[in-house]
Each structure stands twice: as structure tokens, then as C-alpha cells.
Amino acid sequence: MQFRGAPKATLHHVISDIAEQIHSIETNGIRKEILLAVPPYDELFDAKDFESLSEYFDGFSVMTYDFPNREPGPVAPLEWVRVTMEKFTSGQSSAKVFVGLNFYGYRYDRVGSSTPKKDDKPQYGLKSIVAKDYVQFLREHHSTAMIVYDSRVNEHITVIQPRPSKAQSTPPLPDTIIFYPSLKSIYERLELATKLNFGVSIWDAGQGLDYFFDLL
């Protein structure tokens, strides 16, 4: 990401040279392995980049947990993950490719009026949320929070929806919206990785609930 706009040939030369130097380092006869984390956007890393660099790296961890959202939305819609990963299914061995799984989520808290106005987009503050924060949130709001499954993106959503007043003609906006992984969402992404013959990489293992590992 930091090399956005740099000529690809120059960038390939720099990182492949770094990889060769690291591979030359051995400790007790053991060679270091190198995995390159790559962005999921074609304009930054596409199939041609993968083919050019595959011989220099032991694996590629695709950051399929970085779906671009400007408003409250999923962390990694399953269909977007599938489309992103399919560009790696031809040519080089898929054993070198890892589907990125997020063990963190995003929390959106409403700021301003809860009633949507004409030509006025809802405004939400955004922050990341990890296991301990999510569990604490559920402890504090278990009586008002709802957990629903969005089949359009294959993720669970936790919502706090205020009750509408008699004066409101439209439903109020949710006070809080949380997209956090669940056993179902992780299982479906593991199924996709298996179908495409890819491995998985986790960002970040310590940010997930303990029982997420029951699936691995």
C-alpha cells in the first residue's frame, strides 16, 4: 500500500531482492520462509503480479478482510472474498495462497439525530472491536441487542435499535451496529478456501473468541 503509484517493475525488483536475501539466511540448516501480505484490490495487486513474484515467495496472504466501506457495512462479504480469490486459481500452485480471515470486527455508533432526513446521510463513528470488547458489549446490552444474520454478505450483525416514537413516520436509525465474525461466517469462509484449495491466514488470532478455533 505504501508503494501506491510506484512502477510495478521497480517494486517487484525491490521486494524480490529482499526475499532472495532473506532466503539466503540459514539457521542450523533451516531456511527462513517468507509470506507476502497483499492487498485485495486489482489496481494494487493482480494476477500478473502474483505470477511475477510467486517464485520468490513461499506464500501470499491475501487481505480479504479489508472491504472498502464508507458507511456501516460488512468486514468481508463472502461473494467479494470469492471474486477476489478466484484470480489466484489459475497458473501457480494455490498451495501458496492464503485466504485472509478477520477475527476482529467493526462497531458503528450513531452520532447526531436518529431520524433520517432528506438528503442527509446517516453519520456513524467507527472503531474496531475485538473479542473482549464484544463480550463486554453483550454483557451490558444483552436485553436490547439483537443478533441477526445477513445472508447477502454472510455475516452476523449485532444491532441496538431504539423504539420509534409516536411522532416518527419512519423507523429510527440503529444506535449501534456491530459486524463481528461468528462460527457460521468463519465456517463459510473456510468452506470457500477448501473449495478453491487455498490455505487460511488469520488477522489476528488473539482478537477472536476462543471457540473460533474449534473450526480450525
mmCIF file of the C-alpha atoms, coordinates in Angstrom:
data_MODEL
# 
_entry.id   MODEL 
# 
loop_
_atom_site.group_PDB 
_atom_site.id 
_atom_site.type_symbol 
_atom_site.label_atom_id 
_atom_site.label_alt_id 
_atom_site.label_comp_id 
_atom_site.label_asym_id 
_atom_site.label_entity_id 
_atom_site.label_seq_id 
_atom_site.pdbx_PDB_ins_code 
_atom_site.Cartn_x 
_atom_site.Cartn_y 
_atom_site.Cartn_z 
_atom_site.occupancy 
_atom_site.B_iso_or_equiv 
_atom_site.pdbx_formal_charge 
_atom_site.auth_seq_id 
_atom_site.auth_comp_id 
_atom_site.auth_asym_id 
_atom_site.auth_atom_id 
_atom_site.pdbx_PDB_model_num 
ATOM 1   C CA . MET A 1 1   ? 0.000   0.000   0.000   1.00 0.00 ? 1   MET A CA 1 
ATOM 2   C CA . GLN A 1 2   ? 2.882   2.342   0.785   1.00 0.00 ? 2   GLN A CA 1 
ATOM 3   C CA . PHE A 1 3   ? 4.177   1.952   -2.782  1.00 0.00 ? 3   PHE A CA 1 
ATOM 4   C CA . ARG A 1 4   ? 0.931   3.026   -4.434  1.00 0.00 ? 4   ARG A CA 1 
ATOM 5   C CA . GLY A 1 5   ? 1.801   4.617   -7.772  1.00 0.00 ? 5   GLY A CA 1 
ATOM 6   C CA . ALA A 1 6   ? 5.358   3.266   -7.947  1.00 0.00 ? 6   ALA A CA 1 
ATOM 7   C CA . PRO A 1 7   ? 6.304   1.499   -11.209 1.00 0.00 ? 7   PRO A CA 1 
ATOM 8   C CA . LYS A 1 8   ? 5.494   -2.186  -10.807 1.00 0.00 ? 8   LYS A CA 1 
ATOM 9   C CA . ALA A 1 9   ? 8.825   -3.318  -12.269 1.00 0.00 ? 9   ALA A CA 1 
ATOM 10  C CA . THR A 1 10  ? 10.714  -1.294  -9.655  1.00 0.00 ? 10  THR A CA 1 
ATOM 11  C CA . LEU A 1 11  ? 8.506   -2.544  -6.839  1.00 0.00 ? 11  LEU A CA 1 
ATOM 12  C CA . HIS A 1 12  ? 8.870   -6.170  -7.956  1.00 0.00 ? 12  HIS A CA 1 
ATOM 13  C CA . HIS A 1 13  ? 12.635  -5.794  -8.090  1.00 0.00 ? 13  HIS A CA 1 
ATOM 14  C CA . VAL A 1 14  ? 12.823  -4.345  -4.569  1.00 0.00 ? 14  VAL A CA 1 
ATOM 15  C CA . ILE A 1 15  ? 10.682  -6.949  -2.822  1.00 0.00 ? 15  ILE A CA 1 
ATOM 16  C CA . SER A 1 16  ? 12.056  -9.922  -4.773  1.00 0.00 ? 16  SER A CA 1 
ATOM 17  C CA . ASP A 1 17  ? 15.601  -8.840  -3.893  1.00 0.00 ? 17  ASP A CA 1 
ATOM 18  C CA . ILE A 1 18  ? 14.626  -8.594  -0.222  1.00 0.00 ? 18  ILE A CA 1 
ATOM 19  C CA . ALA A 1 19  ? 13.100  -12.093 -0.446  1.00 0.00 ? 19  ALA A CA 1 
ATOM 20  C CA . GLU A 1 20  ? 16.245  -13.575 -2.001  1.00 0.00 ? 20  GLU A CA 1 
ATOM 21  C CA . GLN A 1 21  ? 18.441  -12.042 0.681   1.00 0.00 ? 21  GLN A CA 1 
ATOM 22  C CA . ILE A 1 22  ? 16.249  -13.391 3.486   1.00 0.00 ? 22  ILE A CA 1 
ATOM 23  C CA . HIS A 1 23  ? 16.111  -16.843 1.883   1.00 0.00 ? 23  HIS A CA 1 
ATOM 24  C CA . SER A 1 24  ? 19.902  -16.933 1.872   1.00 0.00 ? 24  SER A CA 1 
ATOM 25  C CA . ILE A 1 25  ? 19.935  -16.762 5.680   1.00 0.00 ? 25  ILE A CA 1 
ATOM 26  C CA . GLU A 1 26  ? 20.026  -20.196 7.311   1.00 0.00 ? 26  GLU A CA 1 
ATOM 27  C CA . THR A 1 27  ? 19.996  -21.170 10.972  1.00 0.00 ? 27  THR A CA 1 
ATOM 28  C CA . ASN A 1 28  ? 21.077  -24.741 11.718  1.00 0.00 ? 28  ASN A CA 1 
ATOM 29  C CA . GLY A 1 29  ? 20.338  -25.636 8.114   1.00 0.00 ? 29  GLY A CA 1 
ATOM 30  C CA . ILE A 1 30  ? 16.819  -24.227 8.249   1.00 0.00 ? 30  ILE A CA 1 
ATOM 31  C CA . ARG A 1 31  ? 15.919  -21.645 5.649   1.00 0.00 ? 31  ARG A CA 1 
ATOM 32  C CA . LYS A 1 32  ? 13.539  -18.848 6.513   1.00 0.00 ? 32  LYS A CA 1 
ATOM 33  C CA . GLU A 1 33  ? 10.167  -18.788 4.779   1.00 0.00 ? 33  GLU A CA 1 
ATOM 34  C CA . ILE A 1 34  ? 8.601   -15.582 3.558   1.00 0.00 ? 34  ILE A CA 1 
ATOM 35  C CA . LEU A 1 35  ? 4.920   -14.835 3.146   1.00 0.00 ? 35  LEU A CA 1 
ATOM 36  C CA . LEU A 1 36  ? 3.885   -11.612 1.454   1.00 0.00 ? 36  LEU A CA 1 
ATOM 37  C CA . ALA A 1 37  ? 0.679   -9.915  2.630   1.00 0.00 ? 37  ALA A CA 1 
ATOM 38  C CA . VAL A 1 38  ? -1.019  -8.428  -0.415  1.00 0.00 ? 38  VAL A CA 1 
ATOM 39  C CA . PRO A 1 39  ? -3.967  -6.030  -0.769  1.00 0.00 ? 39  PRO A CA 1 
ATOM 40  C CA . PRO A 1 40  ? -7.166  -7.438  -2.313  1.00 0.00 ? 40  PRO A CA 1 
ATOM 41  C CA . TYR A 1 41  ? -7.502  -4.701  -4.934  1.00 0.00 ? 41  TYR A CA 1 
ATOM 42  C CA . ASP A 1 42  ? -6.578  -5.393  -8.561  1.00 0.00 ? 42  ASP A CA 1 
ATOM 43  C CA . GLU A 1 43  ? -5.205  -1.904  -9.062  1.00 0.00 ? 43  GLU A CA 1 
ATOM 44  C CA . LEU A 1 44  ? -2.564  -2.685  -6.426  1.00 0.00 ? 44  LEU A CA 1 
ATOM 45  C CA . PHE A 1 45  ? -2.005  -6.433  -6.829  1.00 0.00 ? 45  PHE A CA 1 
ATOM 46  C CA . ASP A 1 46  ? -3.407  -8.547  -9.649  1.00 0.00 ? 46  ASP A CA 1 
ATOM 47  C CA . ALA A 1 47  ? -2.838  -11.976 -11.213 1.00 0.00 ? 47  ALA A CA 1 
ATOM 48  C CA . LYS A 1 48  ? 0.169   -10.717 -13.195 1.00 0.00 ? 48  LYS A CA 1 
ATOM 49  C CA . ASP A 1 49  ? 1.845   -9.509  -10.007 1.00 0.00 ? 49  ASP A CA 1 
ATOM 50  C CA . PHE A 1 50  ? 1.212   -12.915 -8.449  1.00 0.00 ? 50  PHE A CA 1 
ATOM 51  C CA . GLU A 1 51  ? 2.757   -14.733 -11.401 1.00 0.00 ? 51  GLU A CA 1 
ATOM 52  C CA . SER A 1 52  ? 5.809   -12.445 -11.411 1.00 0.00 ? 52  SER A CA 1 
ATOM 53  C CA . LEU A 1 53  ? 6.506   -12.798 -7.689  1.00 0.00 ? 53  LEU A CA 1 
ATOM 54  C CA . SER A 1 54  ? 5.393   -16.358 -6.978  1.00 0.00 ? 54  SER A CA 1 
ATOM 55  C CA . GLU A 1 55  ? 8.845   -17.893 -7.457  1.00 0.00 ? 55  GLU A CA 1 
ATOM 56  C CA . TYR A 1 56  ? 10.361  -15.569 -4.849  1.00 0.00 ? 56  TYR A CA 1 
ATOM 57  C CA . PHE A 1 57  ? 7.889   -16.126 -2.008  1.00 0.00 ? 57  PHE A CA 1 
ATOM 58  C CA . ASP A 1 58  ? 6.737   -19.132 -0.029  1.00 0.00 ? 58  ASP A CA 1 
ATOM 59  C CA . GLY A 1 59  ? 3.191   -17.830 0.226   1.00 0.00 ? 59  GLY A CA 1 
ATOM 60  C CA . PHE A 1 60  ? 0.799   -14.936 -0.235  1.00 0.00 ? 60  PHE A CA 1 
ATOM 61  C CA . SER A 1 61  ? -1.653  -13.845 2.442   1.00 0.00 ? 61  SER A CA 1 
ATOM 62  C CA . VAL A 1 62  ? -4.495  -12.016 0.704   1.00 0.00 ? 62  VAL A CA 1 
ATOM 63  C CA . MET A 1 63  ? -6.055  -9.321  2.865   1.00 0.00 ? 63  MET A CA 1 
ATOM 64  C CA . THR A 1 64  ? -9.660  -10.368 2.243   1.00 0.00 ? 64  THR A CA 1 
ATOM 65  C CA . TYR A 1 65  ? -10.822 -8.598  5.388   1.00 0.00 ? 65  TYR A CA 1 
ATOM 66  C CA . ASP A 1 66  ? -10.362 -5.112  4.036   1.00 0.00 ? 66  ASP A CA 1 
ATOM 67  C CA . PHE A 1 67  ? -13.623 -4.480  2.186   1.00 0.00 ? 67  PHE A CA 1 
ATOM 68  C CA . PRO A 1 68  ? -13.977 -0.758  1.482   1.00 0.00 ? 68  PRO A CA 1 
ATOM 69  C CA . ASN A 1 69  ? -16.880 0.736   3.437   1.00 0.00 ? 69  ASN A CA 1 
ATOM 70  C CA . ARG A 1 70  ? -17.795 4.390   3.787   1.00 0.00 ? 70  ARG A CA 1 
ATOM 71  C CA . GLU A 1 71  ? -20.950 3.639   5.761   1.00 0.00 ? 71  GLU A CA 1 
ATOM 72  C CA . PRO A 1 72  ? -21.789 0.842   8.204   1.00 0.00 ? 72  PRO A CA 1 
ATOM 73  C CA . GLY A 1 73  ? -21.178 -2.390  6.366   1.00 0.00 ? 73  GLY A CA 1 
ATOM 74  C CA . PRO A 1 74  ? -19.621 -5.855  6.466   1.00 0.00 ? 74  PRO A CA 1 
ATOM 75  C CA . VAL A 1 75  ? -15.944 -6.564  7.085   1.00 0.00 ? 75  VAL A CA 1 
ATOM 76  C CA . ALA A 1 76  ? -15.604 -9.152  4.317   1.00 0.00 ? 76  ALA A CA 1 
ATOM 77  C CA . PRO A 1 77  ? -18.692 -10.076 2.243   1.00 0.00 ? 77  PRO A CA 1 
ATOM 78  C CA . LEU A 1 78  ? -18.394 -13.712 1.178   1.00 0.00 ? 78  LEU A CA 1 
ATOM 79  C CA . GLU A 1 79  ? -19.076 -13.040 -2.511  1.00 0.00 ? 79  GLU A CA 1 
ATOM 80  C CA . TRP A 1 80  ? -16.393 -10.318 -2.544  1.00 0.00 ? 80  TRP A CA 1 
ATOM 81  C CA . VAL A 1 81  ? -13.938 -12.754 -0.937  1.00 0.00 ? 81  VAL A CA 1 
ATOM 82  C CA . ARG A 1 82  ? -14.761 -15.358 -3.603  1.00 0.00 ? 82  ARG A CA 1 
ATOM 83  C CA . VAL A 1 83  ? -14.301 -12.931 -6.508  1.00 0.00 ? 83  VAL A CA 1 
ATOM 84  C CA . THR A 1 84  ? -11.064 -11.610 -5.011  1.00 0.00 ? 84  THR A CA 1 
ATOM 85  C CA . MET A 1 85  ? -9.590  -15.085 -4.553  1.00 0.00 ? 85  MET A CA 1 
ATOM 86  C CA . GLU A 1 86  ? -10.600 -16.517 -7.924  1.00 0.00 ? 86  GLU A CA 1 
ATOM 87  C CA . LYS A 1 87  ? -7.869  -14.545 -9.677  1.00 0.00 ? 87  LYS A CA 1 
ATOM 88  C CA . PHE A 1 88  ? -5.360  -16.815 -7.902  1.00 0.00 ? 88  PHE A CA 1 
ATOM 89  C CA . THR A 1 89  ? -6.920  -20.106 -9.019  1.00 0.00 ? 89  THR A CA 1 
ATOM 90  C CA . SER A 1 90  ? -5.020  -20.445 -12.303 1.00 0.00 ? 90  SER A CA 1 
ATOM 91  C CA . GLY A 1 91  ? -1.333  -20.706 -13.072 1.00 0.00 ? 91  GLY A CA 1 
ATOM 92  C CA . GLN A 1 92  ? 0.842   -21.076 -9.989  1.00 0.00 ? 92  GLN A CA 1 
ATOM 93  C CA . SER A 1 93  ? 0.104   -23.539 -7.213  1.00 0.00 ? 93  SER A CA 1 
ATOM 94  C CA . SER A 1 94  ? -2.771  -22.499 -4.984  1.00 0.00 ? 94  SER A CA 1 
ATOM 95  C CA . ALA A 1 95  ? -0.885  -24.036 -2.054  1.00 0.00 ? 95  ALA A CA 1 
ATOM 96  C CA . LYS A 1 96  ? 0.986   -20.736 -1.873  1.00 0.00 ? 96  LYS A CA 1 
ATOM 97  C CA . VAL A 1 97  ? -2.167  -18.688 -1.352  1.00 0.00 ? 97  VAL A CA 1 
ATOM 98  C CA . PHE A 1 98  ? -3.970  -17.978 1.920   1.00 0.00 ? 98  PHE A CA 1 
ATOM 99  C CA . VAL A 1 99  ? -7.440  -16.501 2.360   1.00 0.00 ? 99  VAL A CA 1 
ATOM 100 C CA . GLY A 1 100 ? -7.321  -13.772 4.993   1.00 0.00 ? 100 GLY A CA 1 
ATOM 101 C CA . LEU A 1 101 ? -9.801  -14.275 7.856   1.00 0.00 ? 101 LEU A CA 1 
ATOM 102 C CA . ASN A 1 102 ? -10.641 -11.463 10.262  1.00 0.00 ? 102 ASN A CA 1 
ATOM 103 C CA . PHE A 1 103 ? -11.052 -12.321 13.929  1.00 0.00 ? 103 PHE A CA 1 
ATOM 104 C CA . TYR A 1 104 ? -11.876 -8.673  14.651  1.00 0.00 ? 104 TYR A CA 1 
ATOM 105 C CA . GLY A 1 105 ? -14.946 -6.647  13.741  1.00 0.00 ? 105 GLY A CA 1 
ATOM 106 C CA . TYR A 1 106 ? -16.201 -3.101  13.364  1.00 0.00 ? 106 TYR A CA 1 
ATOM 107 C CA . ARG A 1 107 ? -18.515 -1.171  15.648  1.00 0.00 ? 107 ARG A CA 1 
ATOM 108 C CA . TYR A 1 108 ? -20.530 1.772   14.341  1.00 0.00 ? 108 TYR A CA 1 
ATOM 109 C CA . ASP A 1 109 ? -22.121 4.130   16.874  1.00 0.00 ? 109 ASP A CA 1 
ATOM 110 C CA . ARG A 1 110 ? -24.613 6.699   15.688  1.00 0.00 ? 110 ARG A CA 1 
ATOM 111 C CA . VAL A 1 111 ? -23.805 10.368  16.142  1.00 0.00 ? 111 VAL A CA 1 
ATOM 112 C CA . GLY A 1 112 ? -26.484 13.028  15.732  1.00 0.00 ? 112 GLY A CA 1 
ATOM 113 C CA . SER A 1 113 ? -30.192 12.549  15.139  1.00 0.00 ? 113 SER A CA 1 
ATOM 114 C CA . SER A 1 114 ? -31.647 9.044   14.989  1.00 0.00 ? 114 SER A CA 1 
ATOM 115 C CA . THR A 1 115 ? -34.221 10.118  12.414  1.00 0.00 ? 115 THR A CA 1 
ATOM 116 C CA . PRO A 1 116 ? -33.007 10.096  8.803   1.00 0.00 ? 116 PRO A CA 1 
ATOM 117 C CA . LYS A 1 117 ? -33.601 13.362  6.984   1.00 0.00 ? 117 LYS A CA 1 
ATOM 118 C CA . LYS A 1 118 ? -33.964 14.085  3.311   1.00 0.00 ? 118 LYS A CA 1 
ATOM 119 C CA . ASP A 1 119 ? -30.577 14.268  1.551   1.00 0.00 ? 119 ASP A CA 1 
ATOM 120 C CA . ASP A 1 120 ? -28.900 13.732  4.904   1.00 0.00 ? 120 ASP A CA 1 
ATOM 121 C CA . LYS A 1 121 ? -26.794 10.574  5.100   1.00 0.00 ? 121 LYS A CA 1 
ATOM 122 C CA . PRO A 1 122 ? -26.666 8.859   8.496   1.00 0.00 ? 122 PRO A CA 1 
ATOM 123 C CA . GLN A 1 123 ? -23.463 9.524   10.365  1.00 0.00 ? 123 GLN A CA 1 
ATOM 124 C CA . TYR A 1 124 ? -21.734 6.861   12.432  1.00 0.00 ? 124 TYR A CA 1 
ATOM 125 C CA . GLY A 1 125 ? -18.493 6.802   14.330  1.00 0.00 ? 125 GLY A CA 1 
ATOM 126 C CA . LEU A 1 126 ? -16.317 3.778   13.561  1.00 0.00 ? 126 LEU A CA 1 
ATOM 127 C CA . LYS A 1 127 ? -13.936 1.767   15.711  1.00 0.00 ? 127 LYS A CA 1 
ATOM 128 C CA . SER A 1 128 ? -12.582 -1.745  15.595  1.00 0.00 ? 128 SER A CA 1 
ATOM 129 C CA . ILE A 1 129 ? -13.821 -4.305  18.113  1.00 0.00 ? 129 ILE A CA 1 
ATOM 130 C CA . VAL A 1 130 ? -12.132 -7.474  19.389  1.00 0.00 ? 130 VAL A CA 1 
ATOM 131 C CA . ALA A 1 131 ? -13.373 -10.413 21.452  1.00 0.00 ? 131 ALA A CA 1 
ATOM 132 C CA . LYS A 1 132 ? -13.142 -8.902  24.933  1.00 0.00 ? 132 LYS A CA 1 
ATOM 133 C CA . ASP A 1 133 ? -14.889 -5.718  23.788  1.00 0.00 ? 133 ASP A CA 1 
ATOM 134 C CA . TYR A 1 134 ? -17.640 -7.652  22.037  1.00 0.00 ? 134 TYR A CA 1 
ATOM 135 C CA . VAL A 1 135 ? -18.276 -9.881  25.058  1.00 0.00 ? 135 VAL A CA 1 
ATOM 136 C CA . GLN A 1 136 ? -18.399 -6.813  27.319  1.00 0.00 ? 136 GLN A CA 1 
ATOM 137 C CA . PHE A 1 137 ? -20.852 -5.125  24.955  1.00 0.00 ? 137 PHE A CA 1 
ATOM 138 C CA . LEU A 1 138 ? -23.166 -8.159  25.061  1.00 0.00 ? 138 LEU A CA 1 
ATOM 139 C CA . ARG A 1 139 ? -22.999 -8.253  28.864  1.00 0.00 ? 139 ARG A CA 1 
ATOM 140 C CA . GLU A 1 140 ? -24.050 -4.630  29.057  1.00 0.00 ? 140 GLU A CA 1 
ATOM 141 C CA . HIS A 1 141 ? -26.687 -4.673  26.316  1.00 0.00 ? 141 HIS A CA 1 
ATOM 142 C CA . HIS A 1 142 ? -27.997 -8.248  26.198  1.00 0.00 ? 142 HIS A CA 1 
ATOM 143 C CA . SER A 1 143 ? -31.553 -7.071  26.942  1.00 0.00 ? 143 SER A CA 1 
ATOM 144 C CA . THR A 1 144 ? -31.709 -4.657  23.990  1.00 0.00 ? 144 THR A CA 1 
ATOM 145 C CA . ALA A 1 145 ? -29.230 -6.005  21.426  1.00 0.00 ? 145 ALA A CA 1 
ATOM 146 C CA . MET A 1 146 ? -30.380 -8.155  18.514  1.00 0.00 ? 146 MET A CA 1 
ATOM 147 C CA . ILE A 1 147 ? -28.105 -10.510 16.569  1.00 0.00 ? 147 ILE A CA 1 
ATOM 148 C CA . VAL A 1 148 ? -29.249 -11.194 13.019  1.00 0.00 ? 148 VAL A CA 1 
ATOM 149 C CA . TYR A 1 149 ? -27.695 -12.998 10.062  1.00 0.00 ? 149 TYR A CA 1 
ATOM 150 C CA . ASP A 1 150 ? -27.349 -11.063 6.810   1.00 0.00 ? 150 ASP A CA 1 
ATOM 151 C CA . SER A 1 151 ? -27.461 -13.670 4.028   1.00 0.00 ? 151 SER A CA 1 
ATOM 152 C CA . ARG A 1 152 ? -26.453 -11.038 1.457   1.00 0.00 ? 152 ARG A CA 1 
ATOM 153 C CA . VAL A 1 153 ? -22.937 -10.809 2.884   1.00 0.00 ? 153 VAL A CA 1 
ATOM 154 C CA . ASN A 1 154 ? -22.871 -13.959 5.062   1.00 0.00 ? 154 ASN A CA 1 
ATOM 155 C CA . GLU A 1 155 ? -22.062 -12.150 8.291   1.00 0.00 ? 155 GLU A CA 1 
ATOM 156 C CA . HIS A 1 156 ? -23.841 -11.739 11.608  1.00 0.00 ? 156 HIS A CA 1 
ATOM 157 C CA . ILE A 1 157 ? -24.819 -8.235  12.670  1.00 0.00 ? 157 ILE A CA 1 
ATOM 158 C CA . THR A 1 158 ? -25.434 -7.065  16.229  1.00 0.00 ? 158 THR A CA 1 
ATOM 159 C CA . VAL A 1 159 ? -27.824 -4.106  16.425  1.00 0.00 ? 159 VAL A CA 1 
ATOM 160 C CA . ILE A 1 160 ? -29.302 -1.862  19.069  1.00 0.00 ? 160 ILE A CA 1 
ATOM 161 C CA . GLN A 1 161 ? -32.466 -0.399  17.553  1.00 0.00 ? 161 GLN A CA 1 
ATOM 162 C CA . PRO A 1 162 ? -34.255 2.363   19.505  1.00 0.00 ? 162 PRO A CA 1 
ATOM 163 C CA . ARG A 1 163 ? -38.025 2.218   19.789  1.00 0.00 ? 163 ARG A CA 1 
ATOM 164 C CA . PRO A 1 164 ? -39.812 4.627   17.446  1.00 0.00 ? 164 PRO A CA 1 
ATOM 165 C CA . SER A 1 165 ? -41.832 7.417   18.982  1.00 0.00 ? 165 SER A CA 1 
ATOM 166 C CA . LYS A 1 166 ? -45.437 8.087   18.003  1.00 0.00 ? 166 LYS A CA 1 
ATOM 167 C CA . ALA A 1 167 ? -44.309 11.216  16.172  1.00 0.00 ? 167 ALA A CA 1 
ATOM 168 C CA . GLN A 1 168 ? -41.868 9.358   13.920  1.00 0.00 ? 168 GLN A CA 1 
ATOM 169 C CA . SER A 1 169 ? -43.171 8.365   10.494  1.00 0.00 ? 169 SER A CA 1 
ATOM 170 C CA . THR A 1 170 ? -40.047 6.356   9.600   1.00 0.00 ? 170 THR A CA 1 
ATOM 171 C CA . PRO A 1 171 ? -38.114 3.851   11.735  1.00 0.00 ? 171 PRO A CA 1 
ATOM 172 C CA . PRO A 1 172 ? -35.241 5.437   13.663  1.00 0.00 ? 172 PRO A CA 1 
ATOM 173 C CA . LEU A 1 173 ? -31.691 4.589   12.736  1.00 0.00 ? 173 LEU A CA 1 
ATOM 174 C CA . PRO A 1 174 ? -29.925 1.981   14.888  1.00 0.00 ? 174 PRO A CA 1 
ATOM 175 C CA . ASP A 1 175 ? -27.913 3.392   17.779  1.00 0.00 ? 175 ASP A CA 1 
ATOM 176 C CA . THR A 1 176 ? -25.174 0.782   17.323  1.00 0.00 ? 176 THR A CA 1 
ATOM 177 C CA . ILE A 1 177 ? -24.291 -1.638  14.530  1.00 0.00 ? 177 ILE A CA 1 
ATOM 178 C CA . ILE A 1 178 ? -21.575 -4.265  15.005  1.00 0.00 ? 178 ILE A CA 1 
ATOM 179 C CA . PHE A 1 179 ? -20.135 -6.571  12.372  1.00 0.00 ? 179 PHE A CA 1 
ATOM 180 C CA . TYR A 1 180 ? -18.212 -9.270  14.228  1.00 0.00 ? 180 TYR A CA 1 
ATOM 181 C CA . PRO A 1 181 ? -17.357 -12.795 12.977  1.00 0.00 ? 181 PRO A CA 1 
ATOM 182 C CA . SER A 1 182 ? -19.294 -15.833 14.141  1.00 0.00 ? 182 SER A CA 1 
ATOM 183 C CA . LEU A 1 183 ? -18.850 -19.587 13.858  1.00 0.00 ? 183 LEU A CA 1 
ATOM 184 C CA . LYS A 1 184 ? -21.187 -19.573 10.848  1.00 0.00 ? 184 LYS A CA 1 
ATOM 185 C CA . SER A 1 185 ? -19.399 -16.791 8.995   1.00 0.00 ? 185 SER A CA 1 
ATOM 186 C CA . ILE A 1 186 ? -15.968 -18.322 9.641   1.00 0.00 ? 186 ILE A CA 1 
ATOM 187 C CA . TYR A 1 187 ? -17.171 -21.792 8.608   1.00 0.00 ? 187 TYR A CA 1 
ATOM 188 C CA . GLU A 1 188 ? -18.489 -20.470 5.293   1.00 0.00 ? 188 GLU A CA 1 
ATOM 189 C CA . ARG A 1 189 ? -15.164 -18.807 4.521   1.00 0.00 ? 189 ARG A CA 1 
ATOM 190 C CA . LEU A 1 190 ? -13.280 -21.971 5.442   1.00 0.00 ? 190 LEU A CA 1 
ATOM 191 C CA . GLU A 1 191 ? -15.582 -23.867 3.063   1.00 0.00 ? 191 GLU A CA 1 
ATOM 192 C CA . LEU A 1 192 ? -14.694 -21.418 0.299   1.00 0.00 ? 192 LEU A CA 1 
ATOM 193 C CA . ALA A 1 193 ? -10.962 -21.764 0.996   1.00 0.00 ? 193 ALA A CA 1 
ATOM 194 C CA . THR A 1 194 ? -11.274 -25.562 0.868   1.00 0.00 ? 194 THR A CA 1 
ATOM 195 C CA . LYS A 1 195 ? -13.250 -25.437 -2.376  1.00 0.00 ? 195 LYS A CA 1 
ATOM 196 C CA . LEU A 1 196 ? -10.606 -23.219 -4.015  1.00 0.00 ? 196 LEU A CA 1 
ATOM 197 C CA . ASN A 1 197 ? -7.762  -25.284 -2.491  1.00 0.00 ? 197 ASN A CA 1 
ATOM 198 C CA . PHE A 1 198 ? -6.316  -22.370 -0.513  1.00 0.00 ? 198 PHE A CA 1 
ATOM 199 C CA . GLY A 1 199 ? -4.952  -22.118 2.996   1.00 0.00 ? 199 GLY A CA 1 
ATOM 200 C CA . VAL A 1 200 ? -6.113  -19.504 5.500   1.00 0.00 ? 200 VAL A CA 1 
ATOM 201 C CA . SER A 1 201 ? -4.347  -16.794 7.469   1.00 0.00 ? 201 SER A CA 1 
ATOM 202 C CA . ILE A 1 202 ? -5.845  -15.031 10.477  1.00 0.00 ? 202 ILE A CA 1 
ATOM 203 C CA . TRP A 1 203 ? -5.723  -11.380 11.416  1.00 0.00 ? 203 TRP A CA 1 
ATOM 204 C CA . ASP A 1 204 ? -5.405  -11.544 14.346  1.00 0.00 ? 204 ASP A CA 1 
ATOM 205 C CA . ALA A 1 205 ? -5.737  -14.836 16.244  1.00 0.00 ? 205 ALA A CA 1 
ATOM 206 C CA . GLY A 1 206 ? -5.736  -13.093 19.627  1.00 0.00 ? 206 GLY A CA 1 
ATOM 207 C CA . GLN A 1 207 ? -8.672  -10.892 18.606  1.00 0.00 ? 207 GLN A CA 1 
ATOM 208 C CA . GLY A 1 208 ? -11.158 -13.742 18.259  1.00 0.00 ? 208 GLY A CA 1 
ATOM 209 C CA . LEU A 1 209 ? -13.379 -15.706 20.614  1.00 0.00 ? 209 LEU A CA 1 
ATOM 210 C CA . ASP A 1 210 ? -11.814 -18.901 21.954  1.00 0.00 ? 210 ASP A CA 1 
ATOM 211 C CA . TYR A 1 211 ? -14.321 -21.207 20.262  1.00 0.00 ? 211 TYR A CA 1 
ATOM 212 C CA . PHE A 1 212 ? -13.409 -19.864 16.819  1.00 0.00 ? 212 PHE A CA 1 
ATOM 213 C CA . PHE A 1 213 ? -10.507 -22.322 16.968  1.00 0.00 ? 213 PHE A CA 1 
ATOM 214 C CA . ASP A 1 214 ? -12.950 -25.253 17.169  1.00 0.00 ? 214 ASP A CA 1 
ATOM 215 C CA . LEU A 1 215 ? -13.325 -24.894 13.408  1.00 0.00 ? 215 LEU A CA 1 
ATOM 216 C CA . LEU A 1 216 ? -9.615  -24.910 12.576  1.00 0.00 ? 216 LEU A CA 1 
# 
